[in-house]
Amino acid sequence: MGQILNRGRRASPRLPRAFRVFWFGEAVSLFGTATTATLLSLLAATQLDAGPG
C-alpha cells in the first residue's frame, strides 16, 4: 500500500523540529548580521562622509 501512495518518490526522513528551528534561527541571524554590516557601512559613507583614506 505504501508503494502505491508514494508513486516512486523516495521517502525522506524528517529532522527533529528543534534541529530545524535551530538552523532557521542561525540563518536569520546570519542574514541580519550581513544586512547590518552593509547598511551601517552605507550609512557611514553617505551621512558621515566616512570613506577610504
N, CA and C atoms as a LAMMPS dump frame, in Angstrom:
ITEM: TIMESTEP
0
ITEM: NUMBER OF ATOMS
159
ITEM: BOX BOUNDS ff ff ff
-5.0000000000000000e+02 5.0000000000000000e+02
-5.0000000000000000e+02 5.0000000000000000e+02
-5.0000000000000000e+02 5.0000000000000000e+02
ITEM: ATOMS id mol type element x y z
1 1 1 N 0.828 -1.189 0
2 1 2 C 0 0 0
3 1 3 C 0.871 1.251 0
4 2 1 N 1.954 1.26 0.775
5 2 2 C 2.845 2.411 0.835
6 2 3 C 3.471 2.711 -0.517
7 3 1 N 3.778 1.664 -1.275
8 3 2 C 4.368 1.847 -2.598
9 3 3 C 3.39 2.53 -3.543
10 4 1 N 2.137 2.211 -3.42
11 4 2 C 1.124 2.805 -4.296
12 4 3 C 0.967 4.294 -3.985
13 5 1 N 0.966 4.65 -2.709
14 5 2 C 0.783 6.049 -2.328
15 5 3 C 2.02 6.893 -2.618
16 6 1 N 3.204 6.274 -2.56
17 6 2 C 4.44 7.016 -2.782
18 6 3 C 4.676 7.352 -4.249
19 7 1 N 4.233 6.529 -5.13
20 7 2 C 4.39 6.69 -6.578
21 7 3 C 5.835 6.966 -6.988
22 8 1 N 6.754 6.198 -6.435
23 8 2 C 8.147 6.278 -6.848
24 8 3 C 8.954 7.349 -6.132
25 9 1 N 8.333 8.143 -5.296
26 9 2 C 9.096 9.167 -4.569
27 9 3 C 9.87 8.521 -3.433
28 10 1 N 11.081 8.988 -3.245
29 10 2 C 11.91 8.46 -2.169
30 10 3 C 11.452 9.059 -0.837
31 11 1 N 11.278 8.223 0.142
32 11 2 C 10.867 8.695 1.461
33 11 3 C 12.049 9.402 2.114
34 12 1 N 11.824 10.613 2.564
35 12 2 C 12.909 11.349 3.216
36 12 3 C 12.624 11.447 4.71
37 13 1 N 13.608 11.076 5.501
38 13 2 C 13.4 11.178 6.947
39 13 3 C 13.404 12.646 7.37
40 14 1 N 12.46 13.025 8.213
41 14 2 C 12.386 14.414 8.673
42 14 3 C 13.324 14.608 9.855
43 15 1 N 13.936 15.777 9.888
44 15 2 C 14.8 16.114 11.006
45 15 3 C 13.94 16.521 12.19
46 16 1 N 14.452 16.359 13.385
47 16 2 C 13.684 16.78 14.565
48 16 3 C 13.368 18.277 14.501
49 17 1 N 12.229 18.662 15.055
50 17 2 C 11.775 20.054 14.989
51 17 3 C 12.777 21.012 15.628
52 18 1 N 13.334 20.634 16.756
53 18 2 C 14.287 21.513 17.445
54 18 3 C 15.501 21.794 16.562
55 19 1 N 15.951 20.802 15.825
56 19 2 C 17.099 20.975 14.939
57 19 3 C 16.76 21.93 13.796
58 20 1 N 15.579 21.77 13.216
59 20 2 C 15.161 22.66 12.122
60 20 3 C 14.986 24.085 12.606
61 21 1 N 14.401 24.266 13.795
62 21 2 C 14.206 25.603 14.348
63 21 3 C 15.56 26.249 14.65
64 22 1 N 16.487 25.466 15.175
65 22 2 C 17.826 25.973 15.463
66 22 3 C 18.489 26.505 14.198
67 23 1 N 18.477 25.73 13.124
68 23 2 C 19.152 26.166 11.901
69 23 3 C 18.41 27.299 11.216
70 24 1 N 17.098 27.371 11.363
71 24 2 C 16.359 28.522 10.847
72 24 3 C 16.805 29.781 11.584
73 25 1 N 16.944 29.686 12.893
74 25 2 C 17.407 30.824 13.683
75 25 3 C 18.817 31.236 13.311
76 26 1 N 19.678 30.271 13.063
77 26 2 C 21.047 30.587 12.647
78 26 3 C 21.056 31.309 11.3
79 27 1 N 20.213 30.871 10.373
80 27 2 C 20.15 31.513 9.054
81 27 3 C 19.64 32.946 9.175
82 28 1 N 18.635 33.165 10.005
83 28 2 C 18.11 34.521 10.218
84 28 3 C 19.178 35.398 10.85
85 29 1 N 19.921 34.85 11.783
86 29 2 C 20.984 35.601 12.44
87 29 3 C 22.066 36.014 11.441
88 30 1 N 22.472 35.102 10.578
89 30 2 C 23.485 35.429 9.571
90 30 3 C 22.98 36.476 8.593
91 31 1 N 21.734 36.373 8.202
92 31 2 C 21.142 37.36 7.297
93 31 3 C 21.116 38.735 7.966
94 32 1 N 20.745 38.781 9.236
95 32 2 C 20.712 40.039 9.966
96 32 3 C 22.09 40.644 10.122
97 33 1 N 23.078 39.813 10.382
98 33 2 C 24.448 40.294 10.525
99 33 3 C 24.963 40.886 9.217
100 34 1 N 24.713 40.204 8.115
101 34 2 C 25.162 40.698 6.816
102 34 3 C 24.455 41.997 6.443
103 35 1 N 23.161 42.065 6.72
104 35 2 C 22.389 43.269 6.409
105 35 3 C 22.885 44.447 7.24
106 36 1 N 23.102 44.217 8.521
107 36 2 C 23.569 45.282 9.397
108 36 3 C 24.939 45.795 8.969
109 37 1 N 25.845 44.899 8.651
110 37 2 C 27.184 45.316 8.229
111 37 3 C 27.113 46.166 6.967
112 38 1 N 26.267 45.78 6.032
113 38 2 C 26.136 46.523 4.784
114 38 3 C 25.487 47.877 5.019
115 39 1 N 24.401 47.898 5.774
116 39 2 C 23.681 49.153 5.979
117 39 3 C 24.455 50.136 6.843
118 40 1 N 25.188 49.662 7.853
119 40 2 C 25.991 50.577 8.664
120 40 3 C 27.115 51.193 7.848
121 41 1 N 27.724 50.413 6.98
122 41 2 C 28.772 50.95 6.109
123 41 3 C 28.193 51.991 5.158
124 42 1 N 27.053 51.699 4.591
125 42 2 C 26.393 52.647 3.687
126 42 3 C 25.987 53.917 4.42
127 43 1 N 25.462 53.776 5.609
128 43 2 C 25.069 54.94 6.41
129 43 3 C 26.274 55.797 6.747
130 44 1 N 27.381 55.176 7.144
131 44 2 C 28.589 55.93 7.474
132 44 3 C 29.121 56.671 6.25
133 45 1 N 29.098 56.032 5.108
134 45 2 C 29.637 56.658 3.897
135 45 3 C 28.761 57.803 3.417
136 46 1 N 27.46 57.674 3.546
137 46 2 C 26.576 58.713 2.997
138 46 3 C 26.3 59.833 3.983
139 47 1 N 26.143 59.537 5.251
140 47 2 C 25.748 60.548 6.226
141 47 3 C 26.929 61.171 6.964
142 48 1 N 27.968 60.424 7.195
143 48 2 C 29.11 60.916 7.979
144 48 3 C 30.319 61.228 7.097
145 49 1 N 30.17 61.106 5.822
146 49 2 C 31.259 61.333 4.855
147 49 3 C 32.492 60.498 5.199
148 50 1 N 32.264 59.314 5.714
149 50 2 C 33.361 58.41 6.007
150 50 3 C 33.695 57.637 4.742
151 51 1 N 34.918 57.344 4.556
152 51 2 C 35.319 56.591 3.378
153 51 3 C 36.781 56.219 3.476
154 52 1 N 37.262 55.543 2.469
155 52 2 C 38.683 55.15 2.492
156 52 3 C 39.565 56.386 2.35
157 53 1 N 40.607 56.381 3.147
158 53 2 C 41.607 57.45 3.036
159 53 3 C 41.185 58.673 3.634
